[in-house]
Amino acid sequence: MAEKIKKGIFITLEGPEGSGKSTHARRLSEELSGMGYAVLRTAEPGGTPLGRRIRDILLDKGEIRLDAQAELFLFEADRAQHVNETIKPALAEGKIVICDRFNTATFAYQGYGLGMDMDLIKRMDAAATGGLCPDLTILLDLDVATGLKRAASEHPADRMEKRKQEFHEKVRRGYLKIARENPAKFRVVEVKEDIDRTYSEIKGHVDALIEGYKGPE
């Protein structure tokens, strides 16, 4: 049985399209659960019933047209509901929360990708999160062409994936810039062809974080 942790831990996985976030979030959740930790795995957008409705709009493959500002508002509405309904209660119960994308995605996609005003995004995000920040963010990095090819092989392209490669290159550069500016909370993991090697590096960073939160039984 795993040792108890002193408080809830919030871990997010980020990265460009096709980087394997969902796969690694699922594997990490299952392994930590098997070790005896109470774990909640969730995702954005769509981590609540309301969020799933919002996700349908945001990733619509059809004809819904979204202004950049409307897109930002929807992401932040999803996050506000997610934080208050799902994430904060789980952390209060002492769980390890593993989230596939969180607010770094908004800074990267809407800020760097779409070129929206970063101060506006930060103000909106602060209101949506109530100041909640991940304890650790794993940034899975790989080149854009490979990531888009991987994503296309798994499912039909959604509205985000259909954007031009130039947009996705800006997103990737944005992610890496954010990570460089926040070295205490970010760990960049290069996505390797061997999925087990990538996961092993992720797990090493997570294990190191959890070790600092362990308390006596």
C-alpha positions in Angstrom: 0.0 0.0 0.0 1.3 3.5 -0.9 2.2 5.9 1.8 -0.3 8.7 2.6 0.2 12.1 1.0 -0.1 15.2 3.1 -2.4 17.0 0.7 -4.0 16.7 -2.7 -1.6 16.9 -5.7 -2.5 18.5 -9.0 -0.6 17.2 -12.1 -1.3 18.3 -15.6 -0.1 16.9 -19.0 0.3 19.4 -21.8 1.6 19.3 -25.4 0.8 19.8 -29.0 -1.5 17.6 -31.0 -0.6 13.9 -31.2 1.9 14.1 -28.3 0.2 11.3 -26.3 -1.2 13.2 -23.4 -4.3 11.1 -23.0 -2.4 7.8 -23.3 0.1 8.8 -20.7 -2.5 10.3 -18.4 -4.5 7.1 -18.4 -1.4 4.9 -17.8 -0.2 7.2 -15.0 -3.6 7.2 -13.3 -3.8 3.4 -13.5 -0.3 2.8 -12.1 -0.7 5.3 -9.2 -4.1 3.8 -8.4 -2.5 0.4 -8.3 0.1 1.7 -5.9 -2.7 2.6 -3.5 -3.2 6.3 -4.1 -6.6 7.9 -4.5 -6.5 9.3 -8.1 -8.8 11.3 -10.2 -8.1 11.5 -14.0 -9.8 14.2 -15.8 -9.4 16.4 -18.9 -10.1 19.8 -20.5 -12.3 20.7 -22.2 -15.0 18.3 -21.0 -14.3 17.4 -17.4 -17.8 18.0 -16.3 -21.3 17.4 -17.8 -21.4 21.1 -18.7 -17.9 20.9 -20.0 -18.8 18.1 -22.4 -21.4 20.3 -24.0 -18.9 23.0 -24.3 -16.3 20.6 -25.8 -18.8 19.6 -28.5 -18.9 23.2 -29.6 -15.2 23.9 -29.3 -14.1 20.8 -31.2 -17.0 20.7 -33.7 -16.0 19.2 -37.0 -18.8 20.9 -38.8 -19.9 24.4 -39.6 -20.0 26.2 -36.2 -18.0 29.4 -36.5 -16.3 30.8 -33.4 -14.7 34.2 -33.0 -11.4 34.0 -31.2 -12.8 35.8 -28.2 -15.8 33.5 -28.0 -13.5 30.5 -28.2 -11.5 31.9 -25.3 -14.6 32.6 -23.2 -15.8 29.0 -23.8 -12.5 27.5 -22.7 -12.5 29.6 -19.5 -16.2 28.8 -18.8 -15.3 25.1 -19.1 -12.4 25.6 -16.7 -14.4 27.5 -14.1 -16.9 24.7 -13.9 -14.2 22.1 -13.9 -12.2 23.7 -11.1 -15.1 24.2 -8.8 -17.1 21.0 -9.5 -14.3 18.5 -10.0 -10.7 19.5 -9.3 -10.9 21.4 -6.0 -13.2 18.9 -4.3 -10.9 16.1 -5.3 -7.8 17.9 -4.0 -9.7 18.7 -0.8 -10.2 14.9 -0.4 -6.4 14.4 -0.7 -6.5 12.9 -4.1 -3.9 13.0 -6.9 -5.6 14.8 -9.8 -4.2 14.1 -13.2 -5.5 16.4 -15.9 -5.1 16.1 -19.6 -4.6 19.8 -20.5 -5.3 22.8 -18.2 -4.6 26.5 -18.5 -1.2 26.3 -20.1 -3.1 25.0 -23.2 -5.0 28.3 -23.3 -1.9 30.4 -23.0 -0.3 28.3 -25.8 -3.2 27.9 -28.2 -5.2 31.2 -27.8 -2.2 33.3 -26.7 0.7 32.2 -28.8 -1.2 30.3 -31.5 -4.0 32.9 -32.2 -2.0 35.9 -31.0 -4.7 37.0 -28.5 -3.8 39.6 -25.8 -2.0 37.6 -23.1 -2.9 40.0 -20.3 -6.6 39.5 -21.1 -6.2 35.7 -21.1 -4.4 35.8 -17.8 -7.1 38.0 -16.2 -9.9 35.7 -17.4 -8.0 32.6 -16.4 -7.3 33.9 -12.9 -11.0 34.4 -12.5 -11.8 31.0 -13.8 -9.3 29.1 -11.7 -9.5 31.2 -8.6 -5.7 31.1 -8.5 -5.5 27.3 -8.6 -2.1 26.2 -10.2 -0.8 22.7 -11.0 1.9 21.4 -8.7 3.6 19.9 -11.7 3.1 20.2 -15.5 4.6 17.6 -17.8 5.1 19.1 -21.3 5.3 16.4 -23.9 7.2 17.8 -26.8 7.5 16.6 -30.4 7.7 18.2 -33.8 4.4 19.4 -35.2 4.4 17.4 -38.5 4.8 14.1 -36.6 2.2 15.1 -34.0 -0.4 16.0 -36.6 0.3 12.8 -38.5 -0.2 10.8 -35.4 -3.4 12.6 -34.5 -4.8 12.1 -38.0 -4.1 8.3 -37.8 -6.2 8.0 -34.6 -9.3 10.0 -35.4 -10.9 12.5 -37.9 -9.4 16.0 -37.5 -11.3 18.3 -35.1 -11.5 22.0 -35.5 -8.3 22.6 -33.6 -6.3 20.0 -35.6 -7.6 21.5 -38.9 -5.8 24.8 -38.3 -2.7 25.5 -40.4 0.6 24.0 -39.5 1.9 27.6 -38.8 -0.6 27.9 -36.0 0.6 24.6 -34.5 4.2 25.7 -34.8 3.4 28.8 -32.8 1.6 26.7 -30.2 4.6 24.5 -29.8 7.0 27.4 -29.5 4.6 29.0 -26.9 4.6 25.9 -24.8 8.4 25.7 -24.7 8.7 29.4 -23.9 6.2 29.0 -21.0 8.2 26.0 -19.7 11.5 27.8 -19.9 10.0 30.7 -17.9 8.6 28.4 -15.2 11.3 25.8 -14.5 10.2 25.0 -11.0 6.8 23.7 -12.1 7.5 22.4 -15.6 9.3 19.3 -16.9 9.7 19.0 -20.6 9.7 15.4 -21.8 10.7 14.7 -25.4 8.3 12.2 -27.0 10.2 9.2 -28.1 9.3 6.4 -30.6 9.4 4.0 -27.7 6.3 4.9 -25.7 7.6 3.1 -22.6 10.7 5.3 -22.5 8.6 8.4 -22.7 6.3 7.1 -19.9 9.3 6.1 -17.7 10.6 9.7 -17.8 7.1 11.0 -17.0 6.7 8.6 -14.1 10.2 9.6 -12.7 9.2 13.2 -12.5 5.8 12.4 -10.9 7.5 10.0 -8.4 9.9 12.8 -7.4 7.0 15.2 -6.8 5.0 12.7 -4.7 7.9 11.9 -2.6 7.9 15.4 -1.3 4.2 15.1 -0.2 4.4 11.9 1.7 3.6 11.8 5.4 3.5 9.2 8.1 0.8 6.5 8.0 
